[in-house]
């Protein structure tokens, strides 16, 4: 792909990702929010692929935009929130404060970006710099696996603990026990139901 | 390419690994036992936890003051004295919390293995956080421990206010993780793709404005975790709503491990004058707001929350000195302070746990005449409170002295002065419960249940440790100095 095309695609994916993530937080209907989240995640997958991280891009599509978002939609539909269930978030003062903080962070970041020598260095390379060559194996499953298990082994293993903690926590918080209201005759059955 | 794991790498993760296995054993040992015995003490869970934690501490002590192993797991972690001290604080805290849990949870009809196992998982993640030397391992360790703490905070899910507090903590915690991650991304970008602390320190991106913003964002992320003003708003509410034991765990272990990780990060990256000024401002505001807001709190847990914010302010003073480059040795007061703070705060929360068992009350007035009914608890809480106030012959005094010495010798007189003034203010609210305990008549309407044995043990050991460190501080001071000296080597 030529550099121009690549930048064009990147711009497109970036705009789609930004706009759809804005729509995620502004929609009142959670189903719409979830659908826009799928759009946003897909756009990010495109960016991954433009960076030659093909494996990561497809994982993003399959796992996030696919599996996890299906789960999201299921949960939203099971809870089935009505319009009245979602109240407004605070009044005008809260909104003004939030906007002020957001503006502050935005101006801080834009100031830092405009004064950064690193960004300047990138700018001096021209408006559409030539793309650095990457080896053929870059972003492949094999190189991804090697990177993961050689340089990030500890973190990879720690992530399994993270997920385990998440599962234990979710089961504990979501489990509804009969013990609180059961009659003496059912004592000891230890049955539990999971309340989604 | 072959995957090899060296002996040093195995030894380095041994303590944390033992804790993860202990947590799993606890979960499995409790399978099928949730019938009708949720009101029993379930001593087997505390026994397994205690054994696992002692084993992990032994694995830590075997390493002792051995020299740093350098970077392990491709720069993800290291095994040095500094990290071992952090892991030591966390594991001892976990040991005492586990010992206290049996009696505390039995009164709540919610005594299940999850609580014990989450403390073990959390302690393992914290031990790794203290030894983490790259941005990714720091982040994953923080996420693991945070997730466990969110669940612990909302452990009593029948309690509405506890669930609300836990949810608030969860949302703000997730928000702060966003800051942390954004900061890490900026640092990754400006240092040419380095994630390990030593690579970051060696890269030439340090002077870049985006690098400073990245460090600032990481600082904001950590400020949420350690409860520094202006990112403290969750602290009092969550402390008041959560189970007392989970609060004790949060107050000591989360703060200690975050400070160890932050101190290591800042020792490597420095940060420059602007960052030092921002940090100094956060420190001053934390000291002032924490101490002033604690003055008229009726709830002991809320008072401890504001007191925790104030202590975060004191602990930030050595970090200001480190960041400004005036002397990395000032960092030595951080391990010492956290050891002293852990012993003191655990003794205090032990007594608060004893009072709240079965009654779920924590009002200062509930302490009236405690010395007559429960002289032992009264002595323990008195020692803890005078140590928190920084009165001589206690660990808290030596800890504050070290921080003030460091600040004065590096020329941060204003910070030292504000620390002294706010410490004087704090004496009022720390001594108010003491007066209530010793000089007021017991309230007949309020009956204490006998304190569980684990709580009595914890209060005794921590109170004795507080006094012991206060009278013989030399060995711990030397250890702290040595740990900070070896961190960069």
Interface residues (C-beta under 8 A of the other chain):
Chain A: X108 X109 X111 X112 X113 X115 X116 X117 X118 X119 X146 X149 X150 X151 X152 X153 X154 X155 X158 X159 X161 X162 X164 X165 X166 X168 X169 X172 X173 X177 X179 X180 X187 X188 X189 X190 X192
Chain B: X1 X3 X5 X13 X20 X27 X32 X34 X35 X36 X38 X72 X73 X74 X75 X76 X77 X109 X112 X114 X117 X118 X121 X122 X124 X125 X128 X136 X137 X140 X141 X143 X144 X147 X148 X150 X151 X154 X155 X157 X158 X189 X190 X205 X207 X208 X209 X210 X212 X213
